[in-house]
Amino acid sequence: MKGLLVTNGFLHSGKFSEIYEWLLNAAKKKGIQLVHVTNSQLLFCLGNLDKEEVLKDCEFVLFWDKDVKLAYALENRGLKLFNKPQAIACCDDKAMTHLVLEKYRLPMPKTIIGPMTYENIGYSNLDFLEQVENKLGFPVVVKECFGSFGQQVYLAESHQMLIELVKKIGVKPMLFQEFIKESAGRDVRLQVVGGNVITAMYRYSVQGDFRANVSNGGKMKPYEPSETEKNLAIRSCKALGVDFAGVDLLFGKDNLPLICEINSNAHFKNIYDCTGVNTADAIMDYIYQECRL
């Protein structure tokens, strides 16, 4: 069995390279020939669907990037993608994620999507923030729709802070969410592969940060999710159409879980260090079974 591992050709980091090596090693253990190529090496001439040499005999693509247009091009050429381009796109755009969650009536924080504006115009006025304040109150969470590792997530504690944050973000797509005080500085990451929760960890801040991301200095420990949490994580992945993902849950009132984010290409080094469960093995086991069907 042969497949491609597609990654980004311009993203150079030890953290990412390590994940790629784990996936390649997991494939090798399953007897799968997994060829690593970057998006910059796969430039297709649209309108010509003949398979190029690198695609010959390939049964699948493990698409570990957010270059959705390339993912669609590969799908057009008859390849089976894990994850599919539409699923990656919906997870990458937090606004789209919450629209899908709403469609399937899945629990999440109250969310308002910022109005679209044009790059050459920006927000000529901020009157719409009055609706945000009235519907969500303070503090309010402000998120850029595209971002990772909690780096583009902010907390506005007043009207003036909210204005400053919106001006700082500028014309980039953003959304506003109610602040879930019960989950301040803590959340749960559930790793889902093939409709099963394979492991989970509890993340918590020790520095007073309202975010619990380990990359922001948070701590972690193994976590045994409840059946309710497992079911919610699996349902959210099904709604978004992902084969595998990291699902972040918040603790709502009465400890009822709320979906915070769904990460289609979730880094799994931290959860491995925390729980000893290798997500790469689970992903390749799943792909192997799916390609044999």
RABELCOR-V644900 format. One line per field, one symbol per residue. ss: DSSP state (a for helix, b for strand, c for the rest). psi: psi as a letter, one per 20 degrees, with the letter a starting at -180 (. if undefined). A space follows every 50 residues. Layout:
BEGIN
ss->???
psi->???
END
This chain:
BEGIN
ss->cbbbbbbccccccaaaaaaaaaaaaaaaacccbbbbbbaaaccccccccc ccaaaccccbbbbccccaaaaaaaaacccbbbccaaaaaaaacaaaaaaa aaaccccbccbbbcccccccccccccccaaaaaaaacccbbbbbcccccc ccbbbbccaaaaaaaaaaaccccbbbbbccaaaccbbbbbbbbccbbbbb bbbbcccccccccaaaccbbbbccccaaaaaaaaaaaaaacccbbbbbbb bcaaacbbbbbbbcccccaaaaaaacccaaaaaaaaaaaaaac
psi->pqrqoprpijooqhgghggghggghhghhjkpoopoqrhiimoqoqiojp prghipjphrponlrjmhhgghghhhjjqpqorqghggghhhohghghgg gghjlqprqppppqqprqhjgaoiqkhihhggghhhaqqppppqhorqkj hkprppirghhgghgghghcjqqrrpqqpnhhjpjqapppoppkjqohrq qppqqjjjpiqjphijjrrqqqpoqrhggggggghhhggikqhqrpppqr oaqkjpqqpgqpohlppjgghghgijpohgggghggggghii.
END
